[in-house]
Amino acid sequence: MEIRFKDQTILITGSASGIGKGIATEFAASGGNVVIADLNEAGAQTTADELAREHGVQTMAVRVDVTSKAECQAMAGKVMGRFGRIDCLVNNAGVTLSYPIEDFPEDKWDLTMAINLKGYFLITQAVVPRMKAGGRGGSIVNIASKTGLRGSAANSAYSASKGGVVIMTQGWAREFAPEGIRVNSVCPGNVLHGSGNWSDELKRSYAVKLGITVGEVEQHYINQVPLKRPCTVEDVANLVVFLSSDKASYITGCWHLVDGGQEMR
Ligand SMILES: NC(=O)c1ccc[n+]([C@@H]2O[C@H](COP(=O)([O-])OP(=O)(O)OC[C@H]3O[C@@H](n4cnc5c(N)ncnc54)[C@H](O)[C@@H]3O)[C@@H](O)[C@H]2O)c1
């Protein structure tokens, strides 16, 4: 099954690094022109240059803070100015700020919601009218998390933001279906390597929560997975690319786990 995105424009937020970069790489390898949209402007440019060089596609780096409506609108305008179309959107930029409820700083709660939930809304609000104007339909994939389906301890804001993404996805799938725009969410397991989310600070907070050493944290999470390995960036990217392609033309409004069987019911 060959998937190609020739002449299509794919916009991925938070794609300077981590899972987003892996997703952008898979789209570029499938012939798509990719927009690397990230707060980290220098990192976005480096990734865009790398993908253009390695895959011979057109790439664009654009700085955007997904918490700013003005920046999201300006970014979408710049992408239209360069490519004249947006076919696929991947909402991916997100943070994991984890604290027990008693110690949860209010500003960290607000920041989590501003990036992980409102950021997806603001980017989609900027992109969808342009997608609709193209008259070709399109695809939106929202990166949620297995934690959006089953809350994890000492992780209130992250769980709530990702649960919100799963439900918001369904609403958008109904709302945009008349225009042929499909919307799905992807719920990865623990991507322990190649992701900035699993920072030393996060591992320290999980060690405290679980009463284990920092060195034992990774194995603790691997032990919960029937396939006995962490989720990889490529596992997530393969699913996102499939869902964004015509091969998934009858799939919309669903959440899709990619978690080695961890959350099977
Ligand atoms: N790593 C995991 O185990 C895991 C598991 C499930 C879901 N996820 C989700 O995957 C997505 C990507 O996570 P990751 O692990 O690659 O994280 P990461 O920290 O490696 O990458 C996040 C990217 O988002 C960018 N970013 C952060 N704030 C931004 C903002 N306000 N505006 C624009 N860009 C911003 C960062 O600069 C960075 O390039 C997130 O939504 C995360 O919740 C991650």
The ligand as a MOL file (V3000), in Angstrom:
LIG
                    3D

  0  0  0     0  0            999 V3000
M  V30 BEGIN CTAB
M  V30 COUNTS 44 48 0 0 0
M  V30 BEGIN ATOM
M  V30 1 N 6.1110 11.7800 24.5360 0
M  V30 2 C 5.0920 11.0150 24.8770 0
M  V30 3 O 5.2450 10.0150 25.5760 0
M  V30 4 C 3.7090 11.3760 24.4160 0
M  V30 5 C 2.6770 10.4320 24.6170 0
M  V30 6 C 1.3950 10.7480 24.1900 0
M  V30 7 C 1.1470 11.9660 23.5710 0
M  V30 8 N 2.1690 12.8560 23.3950 0 CHG=1
M  V30 9 C 1.8550 14.1250 22.7300 0
M  V30 10 O 2.6510 14.2680 21.5650 0
M  V30 11 C 2.7970 15.6610 21.2650 0
M  V30 12 C 4.2640 15.9530 21.0120 0
M  V30 13 O 4.9870 15.6820 22.2000 0
M  V30 14 P 6.5570 15.3930 22.2210 0
M  V30 15 O 6.7230 14.2980 23.1830 0
M  V30 16 O 7.0850 15.2680 20.8580 0 CHG=-1
M  V30 17 O 7.0770 16.7580 22.8970 0
M  V30 18 P 8.3700 17.6290 22.5940 0
M  V30 19 O 8.5450 18.4780 23.8110 0
M  V30 20 O 9.5100 16.7450 22.1710 0
M  V30 21 O 7.9690 18.5380 21.3470 0
M  V30 22 C 6.9860 19.5280 21.4590 0
M  V30 23 C 7.2160 20.5810 20.3880 0
M  V30 24 O 6.1830 21.5590 20.5360 0
M  V30 25 C 6.7540 22.8600 20.4960 0
M  V30 26 N 5.9270 23.7890 21.2630 0
M  V30 27 C 5.7780 23.8370 22.6120 0
M  V30 28 N 4.9680 24.8410 22.9460 0
M  V30 29 C 4.5720 25.4360 21.7850 0
M  V30 30 C 3.7340 26.5410 21.4900 0
M  V30 31 N 3.1260 27.2600 22.4470 0
M  V30 32 N 3.5250 26.8660 20.1820 0
M  V30 33 C 4.1560 26.1510 19.1990 0
M  V30 34 N 4.9810 25.1220 19.4300 0
M  V30 35 C 5.1860 24.7550 20.7190 0
M  V30 36 C 8.1510 22.6780 21.0920 0
M  V30 37 O 9.0250 23.7440 20.7050 0
M  V30 38 C 8.5530 21.3210 20.5410 0
M  V30 39 O 9.1950 21.4320 19.2830 0
M  V30 40 C 2.2010 16.4140 22.4480 0
M  V30 41 O 0.8940 16.8280 22.1320 0
M  V30 42 C 2.1910 15.3610 23.5390 0
M  V30 43 O 1.2300 15.6100 24.5290 0
M  V30 44 C 3.4490 12.5860 23.7890 0
M  V30 END ATOM
M  V30 BEGIN BOND
M  V30 1 1 1 2
M  V30 2 2 2 3
M  V30 3 1 2 4
M  V30 4 1 4 5
M  V30 5 2 4 44
M  V30 6 2 5 6
M  V30 7 1 6 7
M  V30 8 2 7 8
M  V30 9 1 8 9
M  V30 10 1 8 44
M  V30 11 1 9 10
M  V30 12 1 9 42
M  V30 13 1 10 11
M  V30 14 1 11 12
M  V30 15 1 11 40
M  V30 16 1 12 13
M  V30 17 1 13 14
M  V30 18 2 14 15
M  V30 19 1 14 16
M  V30 20 1 14 17
M  V30 21 1 17 18
M  V30 22 2 18 19
M  V30 23 1 18 20
M  V30 24 1 18 21
M  V30 25 1 21 22
M  V30 26 1 22 23
M  V30 27 1 23 24
M  V30 28 1 23 38
M  V30 29 1 24 25
M  V30 30 1 25 26
M  V30 31 1 25 36
M  V30 32 1 26 27
M  V30 33 1 26 35
M  V30 34 2 27 28
M  V30 35 1 28 29
M  V30 36 1 29 30
M  V30 37 2 29 35
M  V30 38 1 30 31
M  V30 39 2 30 32
M  V30 40 1 32 33
M  V30 41 2 33 34
M  V30 42 1 34 35
M  V30 43 1 36 37
M  V30 44 1 36 38
M  V30 45 1 38 39
M  V30 46 1 40 41
M  V30 47 1 40 42
M  V30 48 1 42 43
M  V30 END BOND
M  V30 END CTAB
M  END
